[in-house]
Amino acid sequence: MNEHQLTLTERMRILSQGTKYDSCNQSAVCHAFGPDGRCIQLYKTLLTNSCAGECAYCPNRSERDTVRASLTPEEIVKITWSFYRKNVIEGLFLSSGIRGDAEKTAEQQLEVVRLLRGQEFTGYIHVRVMPGTPKYLLEEIAENANKFGVNAETTSSVNYSEICPNFDYNNDILTRLKWTRDLIKKQRHKAGYNGRIVGANDTQFIVGATGEPDREIISTVNKFMNKYALRRPYFMSFDPVPDTPLQNGIPSPKWRENRLYQASFLMKDYGVKASDFDVIFNDDGFLADDDPKMRLAHEHPEIFPIDINTAARYELLMVPGIGPISANRIMHARPIVSEQELTRMGVIISRARPFIEINGSKQTNLYSFQAMETGS
Ligand code: SF4
């Protein structure tokens, strides 16, 4: 079917579905997290699903026979306002196929952002920038968007060239991650900074499209956190698309994506290092379908139980069922005298109990708990 025969609604549907490999899902609404951790609903669309690229997993790759559609910047602005005024969304997530080249595409994305901000749109704008976007356009995006970043997709230039043959990992991705880091830093230090940039660098990995094990993904995330101030990696499970070079590939289970998210939160918020996971990888470097924090705790019986009233914050954070917020509450409320108090602070006591004691009183011995778990 010719694009000109499509209605606006049909184009909107095609372009929301075309975001299959862009952070979260294929529906017209996706989620982001604000600075306070609150979930924000965004209208999610591509500018176009026409693309000059030939990424091996992508439904929009140039050689694939599929219906192509586009929205003009003016149409996206109108749709965004319409959803926004009805309180269906709080902002826009804008990605695109590469029409022409990265510069022309980023210019069109920027046009959407300019129009919205020019119309006093104060909602959230997340721009997924194209590999190879020029620096001067990134600079203007940084002035106006809340969040922007380029997808790394995988862990190395060798893997990347296998699945994204048109782009260069070092130049088109890593250099852009570095620029994004620097631009966000600059925005935050500007006089009169209005808090608009709320996110740090973000990127996405497609899990399972190449053979890289979790060990490699976790190590890369850790490297990106240190080097590019990456705060939130997104993980998308590989799911083969018909009529692509990877159509016969094996889909990656959703749980793997979830375990990688958990591992990334442990590195970001709990002080866990990439090398700490070594004890819970299998021989091939993969995580099990099990809570990585619980696995780590079981691998370190020498540390537990810890006393809730004397443990350092980093020790509290190692206890399953205790997160950064509940750890802070414990530190401020000491002395703690009962499990009920911990529950009120947000501790999941059924998970924490085998690993803690309160003023020298163990609730359950860790070793007996392990015996219970293993049936030994
Ligand atoms: S650049 Fe690659 S991943 Fe992005 S739309 Fe084009 S083919 Fe798909």
Residues whose N, C-alpha, C, O or C-beta is under 5 A from the ligand:
A	BS01	SF4	C51 G53 E54 C55 C58 N60 R61 S96 G97 I98
